[in-house]
């Protein structure tokens, strides 16, 4: 790990990539999902958080103002 992040020429790129991925994680929503007692319900909630489409269009679809199916990328596609 030391070689990959510090000594490797691609180390700075990998660190920036990790920082960007860390910024995308909705920690408050994950914290709430982890408080669920039933493990199957908790895993379902975590998968829904990770696969949720985080965009303005996704928000307007959720509210019901629009009905666009192609509303952006989920957290794994970023």
PyMOL Python script that loads the backbone (N, CA, C, O; Angstrom):
from pymol import cmd

cmd.read_pdbstr("""\
ATOM      1  N   UNK A   1       0.836  -1.183   0.000  1.00  0.00           N
ATOM      2  CA  UNK A   1       0.000   0.000   0.000  1.00  0.00           C
ATOM      3  C   UNK A   1       0.883   1.250   0.000  1.00  0.00           C
ATOM      4  O   UNK A   1       0.564   2.227  -0.676  1.00  0.00           O
ATOM      5  N   UNK A   2       1.979   1.229   0.744  1.00  0.00           N
ATOM      6  CA  UNK A   2       2.891   2.364   0.785  1.00  0.00           C
ATOM      7  C   UNK A   2       3.461   2.630  -0.601  1.00  0.00           C
ATOM      8  O   UNK A   2       3.517   3.777  -1.044  1.00  0.00           O
ATOM      9  N   UNK A   3       3.881   1.578  -1.282  1.00  0.00           N
ATOM     10  CA  UNK A   3       4.423   1.758  -2.621  1.00  0.00           C
ATOM     11  C   UNK A   3       3.358   2.309  -3.569  1.00  0.00           C
ATOM     12  O   UNK A   3       3.632   3.218  -4.352  1.00  0.00           O
ATOM     13  N   UNK A   4       2.159   1.765  -3.499  1.00  0.00           N
ATOM     14  CA  UNK A   4       1.094   2.165  -4.422  1.00  0.00           C
ATOM     15  C   UNK A   4       0.709   3.625  -4.252  1.00  0.00           C
ATOM     16  O   UNK A   4       0.525   4.330  -5.244  1.00  0.00           O
ATOM     17  N   UNK A   5       0.583   4.094  -3.016  1.00  0.00           N
ATOM     18  CA  UNK A   5       0.110   5.457  -2.777  1.00  0.00           C
ATOM     19  C   UNK A   5       1.227   6.492  -2.683  1.00  0.00           C
ATOM     20  O   UNK A   5       1.004   7.659  -3.007  1.00  0.00           O
ATOM     21  N   UNK A   6       2.424   6.095  -2.246  1.00  0.00           N
ATOM     22  CA  UNK A   6       3.486   7.075  -2.010  1.00  0.00           C
ATOM     23  C   UNK A   6       4.568   7.025  -3.091  1.00  0.00           C
ATOM     24  O   UNK A   6       4.901   8.058  -3.671  1.00  0.00           O
ATOM     25  N   UNK A   7       5.107   5.871  -3.362  1.00  0.00           N
ATOM     26  CA  UNK A   7       6.244   5.761  -4.262  1.00  0.00           C
ATOM     27  C   UNK A   7       5.869   5.642  -5.733  1.00  0.00           C
ATOM     28  O   UNK A   7       6.661   6.009  -6.602  1.00  0.00           O
ATOM     29  N   UNK A   8       4.695   5.144  -6.021  1.00  0.00           N
ATOM     30  CA  UNK A   8       4.271   4.937  -7.402  1.00  0.00           C
ATOM     31  C   UNK A   8       4.015   6.276  -8.094  1.00  0.00           C
ATOM     32  O   UNK A   8       3.543   7.220  -7.460  1.00  0.00           O
ATOM     33  N   UNK A   9       4.325   6.364  -9.399  1.00  0.00           N
ATOM     34  CA  UNK A   9       4.034   7.607 -10.127  1.00  0.00           C
ATOM     35  C   UNK A   9       2.531   7.903 -10.229  1.00  0.00           C
ATOM     36  O   UNK A   9       2.140   9.056 -10.411  1.00  0.00           O
ATOM     37  N   UNK A  10       1.701   6.883 -10.115  1.00  0.00           N
ATOM     38  CA  UNK A  10       0.244   7.070 -10.179  1.00  0.00           C
ATOM     39  C   UNK A  10      -0.362   7.305  -8.796  1.00  0.00           C
ATOM     40  O   UNK A  10      -1.586   7.354  -8.670  1.00  0.00           O
ATOM     41  N   UNK A  11       0.447   7.449  -7.774  1.00  0.00           N
ATOM     42  CA  UNK A  11      -0.040   7.574  -6.406  1.00  0.00           C
ATOM     43  C   UNK A  11      -0.927   8.781  -6.176  1.00  0.00           C
ATOM     44  O   UNK A  11      -1.972   8.665  -5.537  1.00  0.00           O
ATOM     45  N   UNK A  12      -0.527   9.944  -6.690  1.00  0.00           N
ATOM     46  CA  UNK A  12      -1.320  11.156  -6.493  1.00  0.00           C
ATOM     47  C   UNK A  12      -2.680  11.036  -7.182  1.00  0.00           C
ATOM     48  O   UNK A  12      -3.688  11.509  -6.657  1.00  0.00           O
ATOM     49  N   UNK A  13      -2.706  10.409  -8.350  1.00  0.00           N
ATOM     50  CA  UNK A  13      -3.968  10.190  -9.057  1.00  0.00           C
ATOM     51  C   UNK A  13      -4.885   9.278  -8.252  1.00  0.00           C
ATOM     52  O   UNK A  13      -6.084   9.536  -8.147  1.00  0.00           O
ATOM     53  N   UNK A  14      -4.319   8.202  -7.676  1.00  0.00           N
ATOM     54  CA  UNK A  14      -5.122   7.281  -6.879  1.00  0.00           C
ATOM     55  C   UNK A  14      -5.668   7.953  -5.623  1.00  0.00           C
ATOM     56  O   UNK A  14      -6.815   7.714  -5.243  1.00  0.00           O
ATOM     57  N   UNK A  15      -4.857   8.791  -4.976  1.00  0.00           N
ATOM     58  CA  UNK A  15      -5.329   9.510  -3.791  1.00  0.00           C
ATOM     59  C   UNK A  15      -6.484  10.444  -4.134  1.00  0.00           C
ATOM     60  O   UNK A  15      -7.469  10.518  -3.398  1.00  0.00           O
ATOM     61  N   UNK A  16      -6.362  11.155  -5.251  1.00  0.00           N
ATOM     62  CA  UNK A  16      -7.442  12.052  -5.677  1.00  0.00           C
ATOM     63  C   UNK A  16      -8.698  11.252  -6.008  1.00  0.00           C
ATOM     64  O   UNK A  16      -9.807  11.697  -5.713  1.00  0.00           O
ATOM     65  N   UNK A  17      -8.539  10.084  -6.614  1.00  0.00           N
ATOM     66  CA  UNK A  17      -9.669   9.224  -6.933  1.00  0.00           C
ATOM     67  C   UNK A  17     -10.367   8.736  -5.670  1.00  0.00           C
ATOM     68  O   UNK A  17     -11.596   8.687  -5.621  1.00  0.00           O
ATOM     69  N   UNK A  18      -9.597   8.376  -4.652  1.00  0.00           N
ATOM     70  CA  UNK A  18     -10.161   7.935  -3.371  1.00  0.00           C
ATOM     71  C   UNK A  18     -10.890   9.081  -2.685  1.00  0.00           C
ATOM     72  O   UNK A  18     -11.965   8.881  -2.120  1.00  0.00           O
ATOM     73  N   UNK A  19     -10.316  10.279  -2.730  1.00  0.00           N
ATOM     74  CA  UNK A  19     -10.967  11.444  -2.118  1.00  0.00           C
ATOM     75  C   UNK A  19     -12.302  11.745  -2.797  1.00  0.00           C
ATOM     76  O   UNK A  19     -13.289  12.039  -2.122  1.00  0.00           O
ATOM     77  N   UNK A  20     -12.336  11.672  -4.119  1.00  0.00           N
ATOM     78  CA  UNK A  20     -13.583  11.937  -4.843  1.00  0.00           C
ATOM     79  C   UNK A  20     -14.639  10.885  -4.530  1.00  0.00           C
ATOM     80  O   UNK A  20     -15.814  11.216  -4.372  1.00  0.00           O
ATOM     81  N   UNK A  21     -14.235   9.628  -4.439  1.00  0.00           N
ATOM     82  CA  UNK A  21     -15.186   8.572  -4.099  1.00  0.00           C
ATOM     83  C   UNK A  21     -15.705   8.745  -2.680  1.00  0.00           C
ATOM     84  O   UNK A  21     -16.880   8.494  -2.413  1.00  0.00           O
ATOM     85  N   UNK A  22     -14.840   9.169  -1.773  1.00  0.00           N
ATOM     86  CA  UNK A  22     -15.246   9.392  -0.383  1.00  0.00           C
ATOM     87  C   UNK A  22     -16.254  10.533  -0.280  1.00  0.00           C
ATOM     88  O   UNK A  22     -17.160  10.486   0.551  1.00  0.00           O
ATOM     89  N   UNK A  23     -16.102  11.555  -1.119  1.00  0.00           N
ATOM     90  CA  UNK A  23     -17.033  12.679  -1.104  1.00  0.00           C
ATOM     91  C   UNK A  23     -18.428  12.289  -1.579  1.00  0.00           C
ATOM     92  O   UNK A  23     -19.408  12.942  -1.218  1.00  0.00           O
ATOM     93  N   UNK A  24     -18.531  11.230  -2.385  1.00  0.00           N
ATOM     94  CA  UNK A  24     -19.828  10.823  -2.931  1.00  0.00           C
ATOM     95  C   UNK A  24     -20.672  10.022  -1.945  1.00  0.00           C
ATOM     96  O   UNK A  24     -21.878   9.882  -2.144  1.00  0.00           O
ATOM     97  N   UNK A  25     -20.066   9.499  -0.895  1.00  0.00           N
ATOM     98  CA  UNK A  25     -20.775   8.615   0.025  1.00  0.00           C
ATOM     99  C   UNK A  25     -21.670   9.434   0.956  1.00  0.00           C
ATOM    100  O   UNK A  25     -21.179  10.325   1.650  1.00  0.00           O
ATOM    101  N   UNK A  26     -22.967   9.149   0.982  1.00  0.00           N
ATOM    102  CA  UNK A  26     -23.884   9.872   1.878  1.00  0.00           C
ATOM    103  C   UNK A  26     -23.850   9.263   3.296  1.00  0.00           C
ATOM    104  O   UNK A  26     -24.677   8.414   3.627  1.00  0.00           O
ATOM    105  N   UNK A  27     -22.909   9.695   4.110  1.00  0.00           N
ATOM    106  CA  UNK A  27     -22.696   9.086   5.423  1.00  0.00           C
ATOM    107  C   UNK A  27     -23.901   9.206   6.350  1.00  0.00           C
ATOM    108  O   UNK A  27     -24.169   8.283   7.120  1.00  0.00           O
ATOM    109  N   UNK A  28     -24.630  10.309   6.299  1.00  0.00           N
ATOM    110  CA  UNK A  28     -25.789  10.469   7.185  1.00  0.00           C
ATOM    111  C   UNK A  28     -26.879   9.447   6.844  1.00  0.00           C
ATOM    112  O   UNK A  28     -27.499   8.885   7.746  1.00  0.00           O
ATOM    113  N   UNK A  29     -27.115   9.204   5.563  1.00  0.00           N
ATOM    114  CA  UNK A  29     -28.128   8.224   5.175  1.00  0.00           C
ATOM    115  C   UNK A  29     -27.688   6.810   5.546  1.00  0.00           C
ATOM    116  O   UNK A  29     -28.508   5.995   5.969  1.00  0.00           O
ATOM    117  N   UNK A  30     -26.405   6.520   5.392  1.00  0.00           N
ATOM    118  CA  UNK A  30     -25.899   5.195   5.773  1.00  0.00           C
ATOM    119  C   UNK A  30     -26.014   5.005   7.279  1.00  0.00           C
ATOM    120  O   UNK A  30     -26.349   3.914   7.738  1.00  0.00           O
ATOM    121  N   UNK A  31     -25.741   6.046   8.050  1.00  0.00           N
ATOM    122  CA  UNK A  31     -25.841   5.952   9.512  1.00  0.00           C
ATOM    123  C   UNK A  31     -27.266   5.612   9.933  1.00  0.00           C
ATOM    124  O   UNK A  31     -27.470   4.785  10.821  1.00  0.00           O
ATOM    125  N   UNK A  32     -28.247   6.244   9.304  1.00  0.00           N
ATOM    126  CA  UNK A  32     -29.638   5.957   9.626  1.00  0.00           C
ATOM    127  C   UNK A  32     -30.010   4.530   9.220  1.00  0.00           C
ATOM    128  O   UNK A  32     -30.746   3.852   9.938  1.00  0.00           O
ATOM    129  N   UNK A  33     -29.504   4.073   8.072  1.00  0.00           N
ATOM    130  CA  UNK A  33     -29.829   2.719   7.601  1.00  0.00           C
ATOM    131  C   UNK A  33     -29.228   1.659   8.511  1.00  0.00           C
ATOM    132  O   UNK A  33     -29.804   0.580   8.655  1.00  0.00           O
ATOM    133  N   UNK A  34     -28.086   1.939   9.127  1.00  0.00           N
ATOM    134  CA  UNK A  34     -27.434   0.956   9.998  1.00  0.00           C
ATOM    135  C   UNK A  34     -28.152   0.787  11.337  1.00  0.00           C
ATOM    136  O   UNK A  34     -27.869  -0.160  12.070  1.00  0.00           O
ATOM    137  N   UNK A  35     -29.075   1.691  11.665  1.00  0.00           N
ATOM    138  CA  UNK A  35     -29.818   1.589  12.921  1.00  0.00           C
ATOM    139  C   UNK A  35     -30.997   0.616  12.820  1.00  0.00           C
ATOM    140  O   UNK A  35     -31.653   0.341  13.825  1.00  0.00           O
ATOM    141  N   UNK A  36     -31.272   0.099  11.633  1.00  0.00           N
ATOM    142  CA  UNK A  36     -32.391  -0.827  11.432  1.00  0.00           C
ATOM    143  C   UNK A  36     -32.034  -2.175  12.043  1.00  0.00           C
ATOM    144  O   UNK A  36     -30.941  -2.692  11.816  1.00  0.00           O
ATOM    145  N   UNK A  37     -32.946  -2.741  12.811  1.00  0.00           N
ATOM    146  CA  UNK A  37     -32.679  -3.982  13.529  1.00  0.00           C
ATOM    147  C   UNK A  37     -32.681  -5.227  12.654  1.00  0.00           C
ATOM    148  O   UNK A  37     -31.878  -6.133  12.877  1.00  0.00           O
ATOM    149  N   UNK A  38     -33.553  -5.290  11.677  1.00  0.00           N
ATOM    150  CA  UNK A  38     -33.637  -6.463  10.810  1.00  0.00           C
ATOM    151  C   UNK A  38     -32.534  -6.383   9.755  1.00  0.00           C
ATOM    152  O   UNK A  38     -32.455  -5.394   9.026  1.00  0.00           O
ATOM    153  N   UNK A  39     -31.679  -7.410   9.662  1.00  0.00           N
ATOM    154  CA  UNK A  39     -30.520  -7.357   8.769  1.00  0.00           C
ATOM    155  C   UNK A  39     -30.934  -7.301   7.304  1.00  0.00           C
ATOM    156  O   UNK A  39     -30.281  -6.616   6.517  1.00  0.00           O
ATOM    157  N   UNK A  40     -31.999  -8.000   6.914  1.00  0.00           N
ATOM    158  CA  UNK A  40     -32.430  -7.976   5.519  1.00  0.00           C
ATOM    159  C   UNK A  40     -32.938  -6.589   5.132  1.00  0.00           C
ATOM    160  O   UNK A  40     -32.652  -6.107   4.036  1.00  0.00           O
ATOM    161  N   UNK A  41     -33.674  -5.959   6.008  1.00  0.00           N
ATOM    162  CA  UNK A  41     -34.162  -4.601   5.745  1.00  0.00           C
ATOM    163  C   UNK A  41     -33.010  -3.615   5.705  1.00  0.00           C
ATOM    164  O   UNK A  41     -33.007  -2.695   4.888  1.00  0.00           O
ATOM    165  N   UNK A  42     -32.021  -3.801   6.591  1.00  0.00           N
ATOM    166  CA  UNK A  42     -30.859  -2.919   6.612  1.00  0.00           C
ATOM    167  C   UNK A  42     -30.064  -3.036   5.314  1.00  0.00           C
ATOM    168  O   UNK A  42     -29.666  -2.019   4.747  1.00  0.00           O
ATOM    169  N   UNK A  43     -29.826  -4.256   4.835  1.00  0.00           N
ATOM    170  CA  UNK A  43     -29.086  -4.447   3.595  1.00  0.00           C
ATOM    171  C   UNK A  43     -29.857  -3.870   2.408  1.00  0.00           C
ATOM    172  O   UNK A  43     -29.259  -3.286   1.504  1.00  0.00           O
ATOM    173  N   UNK A  44     -31.170  -4.032   2.408  1.00  0.00           N
ATOM    174  CA  UNK A  44     -32.001  -3.464   1.349  1.00  0.00           C
ATOM    175  C   UNK A  44     -31.867  -1.936   1.342  1.00  0.00           C
ATOM    176  O   UNK A  44     -31.749  -1.332   0.276  1.00  0.00           O
ATOM    177  N   UNK A  45     -31.885  -1.319   2.505  1.00  0.00           N
ATOM    178  CA  UNK A  45     -31.764   0.141   2.595  1.00  0.00           C
ATOM    179  C   UNK A  45     -30.393   0.603   2.112  1.00  0.00           C
ATOM    180  O   UNK A  45     -30.299   1.608   1.408  1.00  0.00           O
ATOM    181  N   UNK A  46     -29.328  -0.112   2.477  1.00  0.00           N
ATOM    182  CA  UNK A  46     -27.988   0.278   2.037  1.00  0.00           C
ATOM    183  C   UNK A  46     -27.832   0.144   0.532  1.00  0.00           C
ATOM    184  O   UNK A  46     -27.227   1.007  -0.103  1.00  0.00           O
ATOM    185  N   UNK A  47     -28.360  -0.912  -0.043  1.00  0.00           N
ATOM    186  CA  UNK A  47     -28.283  -1.084  -1.500  1.00  0.00           C
ATOM    187  C   UNK A  47     -29.071   0.007  -2.202  1.00  0.00           C
ATOM    188  O   UNK A  47     -28.628   0.522  -3.228  1.00  0.00           O
ATOM    189  N   UNK A  48     -30.234   0.369  -1.668  1.00  0.00           N
ATOM    190  CA  UNK A  48     -31.018   1.447  -2.274  1.00  0.00           C
ATOM    191  C   UNK A  48     -30.280   2.789  -2.193  1.00  0.00           C
ATOM    192  O   UNK A  48     -30.373   3.599  -3.115  1.00  0.00           O
ATOM    193  N   UNK A  49     -29.552   3.028  -1.104  1.00  0.00           N
ATOM    194  CA  UNK A  49     -28.788   4.276  -0.987  1.00  0.00           C
ATOM    195  C   UNK A  49     -27.677   4.311  -2.023  1.00  0.00           C
ATOM    196  O   UNK A  49     -27.470   5.328  -2.686  1.00  0.00           O
ATOM    197  N   UNK A  50     -26.961   3.198  -2.162  1.00  0.00           N
ATOM    198  CA  UNK A  50     -25.832   3.160  -3.092  1.00  0.00           C
ATOM    199  C   UNK A  50     -26.309   3.253  -4.543  1.00  0.00           C
ATOM    200  O   UNK A  50     -25.660   3.897  -5.367  1.00  0.00           O
ATOM    201  N   UNK A  51     -27.420   2.626  -4.856  1.00  0.00           N
ATOM    202  CA  UNK A  51     -27.913   2.627  -6.229  1.00  0.00           C
ATOM    203  C   UNK A  51     -28.862   3.777  -6.537  1.00  0.00           C
ATOM    204  O   UNK A  51     -29.391   3.863  -7.645  1.00  0.00           O
ATOM    205  N   UNK A  52     -29.082   4.661  -5.570  1.00  0.00           N
ATOM    206  CA  UNK A  52     -29.981   5.798  -5.797  1.00  0.00           C
ATOM    207  C   UNK A  52     -29.373   6.750  -6.816  1.00  0.00           C
ATOM    208  O   UNK A  52     -28.157   6.939  -6.867  1.00  0.00           O
ATOM    209  N   UNK A  53     -30.230   7.337  -7.614  1.00  0.00           N
ATOM    210  CA  UNK A  53     -29.759   8.297  -8.607  1.00  0.00           C
ATOM    211  C   UNK A  53     -29.786   9.685  -7.973  1.00  0.00           C
ATOM    212  O   UNK A  53     -30.852  10.263  -7.760  1.00  0.00           O
ATOM    213  N   UNK A  54     -28.604  10.209  -7.674  1.00  0.00           N
ATOM    214  CA  UNK A  54     -28.477  11.491  -7.004  1.00  0.00           C
ATOM    215  C   UNK A  54     -28.363  12.611  -8.037  1.00  0.00           C
ATOM    216  O   UNK A  54     -27.277  12.886  -8.547  1.00  0.00           O
ATOM    217  N   UNK A  55     -29.474  13.245  -8.335  1.00  0.00           N
ATOM    218  CA  UNK A  55     -29.475  14.369  -9.256  1.00  0.00           C
ATOM    219  C   UNK A  55     -30.718  15.201  -9.013  1.00  0.00           C
ATOM    220  O   UNK A  55     -31.624  14.781  -8.293  1.00  0.00           O
ATOM    221  N   UNK A  56     -30.759  16.376  -9.610  1.00  0.00           N
ATOM    222  CA  UNK A  56     -31.932  17.233  -9.489  1.00  0.00           C
ATOM    223  C   UNK A  56     -33.125  16.566 -10.170  1.00  0.00           C
ATOM    224  O   UNK A  56     -34.248  16.635  -9.670  1.00  0.00           O
ATOM    225  N   UNK A  57     -32.882  15.923 -11.307  1.00  0.00           N
ATOM    226  CA  UNK A  57     -33.963  15.231 -12.009  1.00  0.00           C
ATOM    227  C   UNK A  57     -34.491  14.073 -11.180  1.00  0.00           C
ATOM    228  O   UNK A  57     -35.697  13.824 -11.154  1.00  0.00           O
ATOM    229  N   UNK A  58     -33.588  13.356 -10.495  1.00  0.00           N
ATOM    230  CA  UNK A  58     -34.031  12.276  -9.615  1.00  0.00           C
ATOM    231  C   UNK A  58     -34.910  12.790  -8.501  1.00  0.00           C
ATOM    232  O   UNK A  58     -35.887  12.140  -8.130  1.00  0.00           O
ATOM    233  N   UNK A  59     -34.572  13.961  -7.956  1.00  0.00           N
ATOM    234  CA  UNK A  59     -35.386  14.576  -6.903  1.00  0.00           C
ATOM    235  C   UNK A  59     -36.763  14.974  -7.428  1.00  0.00           C
ATOM    236  O   UNK A  59     -37.773  14.743  -6.765  1.00  0.00           O
ATOM    237  N   UNK A  60     -36.803  15.576  -8.625  1.00  0.00           N
ATOM    238  CA  UNK A  60     -38.104  15.973  -9.173  1.00  0.00           C
ATOM    239  C   UNK A  60     -38.938  14.755  -9.560  1.00  0.00           C
ATOM    240  O   UNK A  60     -40.166  14.805  -9.491  1.00  0.00           O
ATOM    241  N   UNK A  61     -38.288  13.656  -9.968  1.00  0.00           N
ATOM    242  CA  UNK A  61     -39.032  12.416 -10.232  1.00  0.00           C
ATOM    243  C   UNK A  61     -39.622  11.871  -8.942  1.00  0.00           C
ATOM    244  O   UNK A  61     -40.765  11.414  -8.918  1.00  0.00           O
ATOM    245  N   UNK A  62     -38.847  11.921  -7.878  1.00  0.00           N
ATOM    246  CA  UNK A  62     -39.304  11.404  -6.593  1.00  0.00           C
ATOM    247  C   UNK A  62     -40.489  12.210  -6.064  1.00  0.00           C
ATOM    248  O   UNK A  62     -41.431  11.646  -5.509  1.00  0.00           O
ATOM    249  N   UNK A  63     -40.435  13.533  -6.240  1.00  0.00           N
ATOM    250  CA  UNK A  63     -41.533  14.395  -5.799  1.00  0.00           C
ATOM    251  C   UNK A  63     -42.758  14.184  -6.673  1.00  0.00           C
ATOM    252  O   UNK A  63     -43.888  14.283  -6.195  1.00  0.00           O
ATOM    253  N   UNK A  64     -42.541  13.893  -7.957  1.00  0.00           N
ATOM    254  CA  UNK A  64     -43.652  13.672  -8.873  1.00  0.00           C
ATOM    255  C   UNK A  64     -43.833  14.766  -9.898  1.00  0.00           C
ATOM    256  O   UNK A  64     -44.820  14.766 -10.633  1.00  0.00           O
ATOM    257  N   UNK A  65     -42.890  15.708  -9.962  1.00  0.00           N
ATOM    258  CA  UNK A  65     -43.011  16.794 -10.925  1.00  0.00           C
ATOM    259  C   UNK A  65     -42.673  16.351 -12.337  1.00  0.00           C
ATOM    260  O   UNK A  65     -43.243  16.869 -13.298  1.00  0.00           O
ATOM    261  N   UNK A  66     -41.752  15.398 -12.481  1.00  0.00           N
ATOM    262  CA  UNK A  66     -41.371  14.884 -13.800  1.00  0.00           C
ATOM    263  C   UNK A  66     -41.431  13.361 -13.774  1.00  0.00           C
ATOM    264  O   UNK A  66     -41.590  12.753 -12.716  1.00  0.00           O
ATOM    265  N   UNK A  67     -41.302  12.757 -14.950  1.00  0.00           N
ATOM    266  CA  UNK A  67     -41.318  11.292 -15.049  1.00  0.00           C
ATOM    267  C   UNK A  67     -40.236  10.827 -16.017  1.00  0.00           C
ATOM    268  O   UNK A  67     -40.493   9.975 -16.867  1.00  0.00           O
ATOM    269  N   UNK A  68     -39.045  11.370 -15.899  1.00  0.00           N
ATOM    270  CA  UNK A  68     -37.932  11.027 -16.780  1.00  0.00           C
ATOM    271  C   UNK A  68     -37.222   9.791 -16.240  1.00  0.00           C
ATOM    272  O   UNK A  68     -36.732   9.808 -15.111  1.00  0.00           O
ATOM    273  N   UNK A  69     -37.159   8.717 -17.028  1.00  0.00           N
ATOM    274  CA  UNK A  69     -36.500   7.500 -16.572  1.00  0.00           C
ATOM    275  C   UNK A  69     -34.987   7.632 -16.571  1.00  0.00           C
ATOM    276  O   UNK A  69     -34.325   7.069 -15.699  1.00  0.00           O
ATOM    277  N   UNK A  70     -34.427   8.356 -17.517  1.00  0.00           N
ATOM    278  CA  UNK A  70     -32.986   8.520 -17.617  1.00  0.00           C
ATOM    279  C   UNK A  70     -32.580   9.782 -16.853  1.00  0.00           C
ATOM    280  O   UNK A  70     -32.381  10.838 -17.453  1.00  0.00           O
ATOM    281  N   UNK A  71     -32.461   9.669 -15.550  1.00  0.00           N
ATOM    282  CA  UNK A  71     -32.245  10.857 -14.730  1.00  0.00           C
ATOM    283  C   UNK A  71     -30.832  10.963 -14.158  1.00  0.00           C
ATOM    284  O   UNK A  71     -30.650  11.573 -13.105  1.00  0.00           O
ATOM    285  N   UNK A  72     -29.856  10.401 -14.804  1.00  0.00           N
ATOM    286  CA  UNK A  72     -28.489  10.552 -14.336  1.00  0.00           C
ATOM    287  C   UNK A  72     -27.872   9.241 -13.913  1.00  0.00           C
ATOM    288  O   UNK A  72     -28.368   8.165 -14.248  1.00  0.00           O
ATOM    289  N   UNK A  73     -26.755   9.345 -13.154  1.00  0.00           N
ATOM    290  CA  UNK A  73     -26.005   8.166 -12.764  1.00  0.00           C
ATOM    291  C   UNK A  73     -26.154   7.914 -11.277  1.00  0.00           C
ATOM    292  O   UNK A  73     -26.369   8.849 -10.505  1.00  0.00           O
ATOM    293  N   UNK A  74     -26.041   6.652 -10.869  1.00  0.00           N
ATOM    294  CA  UNK A  74     -26.053   6.362  -9.446  1.00  0.00           C
ATOM    295  C   UNK A  74     -24.644   6.499  -8.880  1.00  0.00           C
ATOM    296  O   UNK A  74     -23.718   6.831  -9.619  1.00  0.00           O
ATOM    297  N   UNK A  75     -24.465   6.251  -7.587  1.00  0.00           N
ATOM    298  CA  UNK A  75     -23.173   6.467  -6.935  1.00  0.00           C
ATOM    299  C   UNK A  75     -22.084   5.557  -7.468  1.00  0.00           C
ATOM    300  O   UNK A  75     -20.915   5.942  -7.450  1.00  0.00           O
ATOM    301  N   UNK A  76     -22.418   4.369  -7.940  1.00  0.00           N
ATOM    302  CA  UNK A  76     -21.411   3.461  -8.471  1.00  0.00           C
ATOM    303  C   UNK A  76     -20.989   3.818  -9.883  1.00  0.00           C
ATOM    304  O   UNK A  76     -19.931   3.373 -10.327  1.00  0.00           O
ATOM    305  N   UNK A  77     -21.765   4.595 -10.598  1.00  0.00           N
ATOM    306  CA  UNK A  77     -21.443   4.954 -11.973  1.00  0.00           C
ATOM    307  C   UNK A  77     -20.645   6.235 -12.080  1.00  0.00           C
ATOM    308  O   UNK A  77     -20.217   6.580 -13.181  1.00  0.00           O
ATOM    309  N   UNK A  78     -20.428   6.942 -11.019  1.00  0.00           N
ATOM    310  CA  UNK A  78     -19.747   8.227 -11.062  1.00  0.00           C
ATOM    311  C   UNK A  78     -18.295   8.073 -11.369  1.00  0.00           C
ATOM    312  O   UNK A  78     -17.571   9.066 -11.443  1.00  0.00           O
TER     313      UNK A  78
END
""", "prot")
cmd.dss("prot")
cmd.show_as("cartoon", "prot")
cmd.util.cbc("prot")
cmd.orient("prot")
